[in-house]
Amino acid sequence: MGPSFVENWTQIHPNLAKDSVGLGGRSKETINRKWDKLAICLNSHGSGATKNGQCWRRVSLCYILLFILLSWLIHNFYNCAESYFSL
């Protein structure tokens, strides 16, 4: 089980990546249950960390935020380099 497993899981359950389901008051319960199911799959791998759904959720959100930050930095670096070299 590797990154492709988590990628496939988030494609099947896209609302996990957005951290919302859109079911009103039951959204939080539904999201928590899905993260708990994903945690069981991730923990069953046997190597690496063993966490509950909430801990895996935090890790996932940190990676998403890191990806957004890196994308922003790369975009801004490219724009700065482009304007510098075009002079």
MARSEMAR-78582 format. One line per 10 residues: number of its first residue (from 1); their letters; for each residue z negated, y, x of N, C-alpha, C. Coordinates in pm, 1 decimal. Layout:
NUM) a) Z/Y/X/Z/Y/X/Z/Y/X ~ ...
***
This chain:
1) mgpsfvenwt) 0.0/-117.0/85.8/0.0/0.0/0.0/0.0/123.0/90.2 ~ 91.3/212.5/67.9/100.6/329.8/151.8/130.3/453.5/70.5 ~ 180.1/556.7/137.2/211.6/681.2/67.1/310.1/662.2/-47.2 ~ 401.2/565.0/-34.1/498.8/544.4/-141.4/430.9/497.7/-269.4 ~ 320.2/420.6/-256.9/246.4/376.6/-375.6/191.3/497.1/-450.6 ~ 127.8/589.4/-377.6/70.2/708.2/-441.0/181.2/795.7/-497.9 ~ 292.2/806.1/-426.2/406.1/884.1/-475.1/459.0/824.5/-604.9 ~ 474.2/692.2/-610.1/520.7/626.9/-732.8/421.8/648.1/-846.3 ~ 293.5/639.0/-815.0/189.8/656.4/-917.1/198.0/797.0/-975.9 ~ 214.4/898.1/-889.7/221.2/1035.3/-940.6/351.9/1062.0/-1014.7
11) qihpnlakds) 457.2/985.5/-985.0/580.6/999.3/-1062.7/562.8/938.8/-1201.2 ~ 488.4/828.6/-1209.0/461.9/765.7/-1338.2/364.3/850.4/-1419.7 ~ 267.4/911.2/-1351.2/164.7/993.4/-1416.0/172.4/1135.8/-1359.8 ~ 276.7/1212.1/-1392.7/294.6/1344.5/-1331.7/182.3/1442.2/-1363.6 ~ 112.2/1420.8/-1473.8/5.4/1513.1/-1510.2/-114.0/1505.0/-1416.6 ~ -124.8/1394.8/-1340.8/-233.3/1386.3/-1243.5/-214.2/1490.3/-1134.2 ~ -91.8/1510.2/-1092.6/-64.8/1608.7/-987.9/-94.5/1749.6/-1037.2 ~ -72.0/1773.7/-1165.7/-100.1/1905.0/-1223.2/-245.5/1916.9/-1265.3 ~ -317.6/1804.4/-1266.8/-458.1/1800.0/-1306.1/-477.1/1836.3/-1453.2 ~ -377.3/1803.6/-1536.9/-390.1/1828.7/-1680.0/-304.2/1729.5/-1756.5
21) vglggrsket) -342.4/1705.6/-1880.0/-267.1/1613.2/-1964.0/-213.9/1683.4/-2087.7 ~ -285.4/1781.6/-2137.7/-241.2/1852.9/-2256.2/-285.4/1787.4/-2385.2 ~ -399.7/1719.5/-2381.4/-451.4/1654.8/-2501.3/-571.7/1729.5/-2557.4 ~ -582.4/1855.5/-2528.8/-694.3/1934.0/-2578.5/-824.8/1893.1/-2512.2 ~ -927.3/1871.3/-2593.7/-1059.7/1838.5/-2542.5/-1067.5/1704.4/-2472.5 ~ -971.8/1614.8/-2501.0/-974.8/1482.0/-2439.0/-901.2/1477.6/-2306.0 ~ -841.5/1587.8/-2264.7/-764.6/1589.1/-2139.9/-849.0/1547.1/-2021.1 ~ -969.3/1602.5/-2011.2/-1054.6/1573.3/-1896.1/-1089.5/1424.9/-1891.0 ~ -1122.1/1366.7/-2006.0/-1155.0/1223.6/-2010.6/-1034.8/1138.9/-1969.7 ~ -918.0/1174.1/-2019.7/-796.4/1098.7/-1988.2/-764.3/1107.8/-1840.2
31) inrkwdklai) -772.2/1227.6/-1784.3/-746.4/1246.2/-1640.8/-846.5/1164.7/-1559.6 ~ -974.8/1171.7/-1595.4/-1077.2/1097.4/-1520.9/-1051.0/947.5/-1525.0 ~ -1011.5/895.5/-1641.8/-981.8/752.2/-1652.9/-863.2/713.2/-1565.3 ~ -759.2/797.2/-1563.2/-642.1/766.5/-1480.4/-677.4/771.0/-1332.3 ~ -759.6/868.1/-1291.3/-801.8/873.6/-1151.0/-888.4/753.3/-1115.9 ~ -972.4/708.7/-1210.3/-1054.6/589.6/-1185.0/-966.8/465.7/-1169.2 ~ -860.5/455.1/-1250.7/-766.4/342.7/-1236.5/-696.0/346.7/-1101.7 ~ -652.6/465.4/-1062.0/-587.1/481.0/-932.5/-684.2/448.3/-819.7 ~ -810.5/488.3/-833.5/-911.5/459.3/-730.8/-928.8/309.0/-713.2 ~ -927.1/233.8/-821.7/-939.4/87.6/-812.6/-823.5/31.0/-731.4
41) clnshgsgat) -702.5/79.5/-758.8/-585.0/32.5/-683.4/-594.9/69.9/-536.2 ~ -632.3/194.2/-508.0/-641.2/240.0/-369.4/-752.4/168.1/-294.1 ~ -865.8/147.0/-360.1/-979.2/81.1/-294.9/-954.1/-67.2/-272.5 ~ -866.4/-128.2/-351.5/-840.6/-271.9/-339.0/-758.7/-304.9/-215.0 ~ -708.1/-204.0/-147.7/-625.8/-226.0/-28.8/-704.7/-296.6/79.8 ~ -833.5/-268.4/91.2/-917.3/-339.2/187.7/-939.7/-266.4/318.2 ~ -851.7/-176.7/356.1/-874.5/-99.1/477.7/-879.2/48.3/440.5 ~ -953.9/123.4/514.9/-964.2/266.0/487.4/-1082.1/298.2/398.6 ~ -1076.6/414.3/338.7/-1188.1/466.1/260.3/-1197.5/398.5/124.2 ~ -1320.5/389.2/75.1/-1347.1/342.2/-60.3/-1414.0/457.2/-133.9
51) kngqcwrrvs) -1349.5/507.0/-237.1/-1398.5/624.4/-308.8/-1384.4/602.9/-458.2 ~ -1461.2/680.9/-534.4/-1443.1/677.7/-679.2/-1327.7/770.7/-717.0 ~ -1294.6/774.4/-843.7/-1180.3/853.3/-888.9/-1192.2/1001.1/-856.9 ~ -1313.1/1056.1/-871.1/-1332.5/1198.4/-844.5/-1310.6/1232.3/-697.3 ~ -1353.7/1144.4/-607.9/-1333.9/1169.4/-464.2/-1186.3/1161.6/-427.3 ~ -1114.9/1061.8/-480.9/-970.9/1053.4/-454.6/-899.9/1175.0/-512.2 ~ -946.9/1222.4/-625.1/-887.8/1340.4/-688.7/-900.1/1461.5/-596.7 ~ -1018.4/1481.4/-537.9/-1038.6/1593.9/-446.2/-947.9/1582.7/-324.8 ~ -936.8/1461.9/-269.8/-849.8/1440.8/-153.7/-706.2/1475.9/-190.0 ~ -660.8/1429.2/-305.2/-524.1/1455.7/-349.9/-499.3/1604.8/-366.2
61) lcyillfill) -592.7/1674.5/-429.9/-575.4/1817.8/-451.1/-574.7/1893.2/-318.6 ~ -653.5/1847.3/-221.4/-652.2/1910.6/-88.5/-515.8/1894.4/-22.7 ~ -456.5/1774.8/-34.1/-323.3/1753.3/23.2/-218.1/1839.5/-45.7 ~ -229.2/1854.6/-175.6/-134.7/1938.5/-249.0/-146.3/2083.5/-202.4 ~ -271.0/2132.2/-189.9/-291.1/2269.5/-143.5/-241.8/2287.5/-0.3 ~ -265.2/2187.1/84.5/-217.3/2193.5/222.5/-64.5/2198.4/226.3 ~ 0.2/2117.7/143.5/146.1/2117.2/136.3/199.1/2253.8/92.9 ~ 134.7/2313.6/-7.5/176.8/2445.5/-55.2/161.0/2549.2/55.9 ~ 47.7/2543.9/126.7/24.1/2638.6/235.5/127.3/2622.0/346.8 ~ 153.5/2498.0/386.5/252.4/2474.0/491.6/391.9/2518.4/449.1
71) swlihnfync) 427.5/2493.5/325.1/558.1/2537.0/274.5/570.1/2688.7/281.0 ~ 463.4/2757.1/242.3/462.8/2902.6/246.2/476.1/2953.0/389.8 ~ 400.5/2891.9/482.9/407.1/2933.0/623.2/546.4/2911.0/682.3 ~ 605.2/2796.5/653.9/739.6/2767.2/705.0/840.8/2865.9/648.2 ~ 831.4/2892.6/519.8/922.8/2987.1/455.2/910.9/3125.2/519.6 ~ 787.1/3172.3/538.0/767.2/3305.0/597.1/809.3/3308.4/743.2 ~ 784.5/3201.5/817.2/827.2/3196.0/956.6/979.2/3202.6/964.9 ~ 1045.7/3128.7/878.5/1192.5/3129.1/876.3/1245.5/3269.1/846.9 ~ 1185.4/3335.7/748.1/1230.2/3471.3/714.0/1206.8/3568.4/829.0 ~ 1092.2/3557.3/896.9/1064.0/3645.2/1011.4/1162.2/3618.5/1124.8
81) aesyfsl) 1186.1/3492.2/1154.7/1278.2/3457.0/1263.0/1419.3/3503.1/1230.5 ~ 1459.0/3487.5/1106.5/1593.1/3528.9/1065.5/1610.4/3679.5/1080.8 ~ 1511.3/3757.1/1039.3/1522.7/3902.8/1051.5/1513.1/3946.4/1197.5 ~ 1436.1/3876.7/1278.8/1421.8/3911.4/1420.4/1552.0/3886.5/1496.2 ~ 1612.6/3771.2/1472.3/1733.3/3735.7/1546.5/1859.1/3803.8/1493.3 ~ 1853.5/3857.2/1373.2/1971.9/3924.0/1319.1/1983.7/4067.4/1369.4 ~ 1880.0/4116.7/1436.4/1885.5/4254.2/1488.6/1975.9/4266.1/1602.8
***
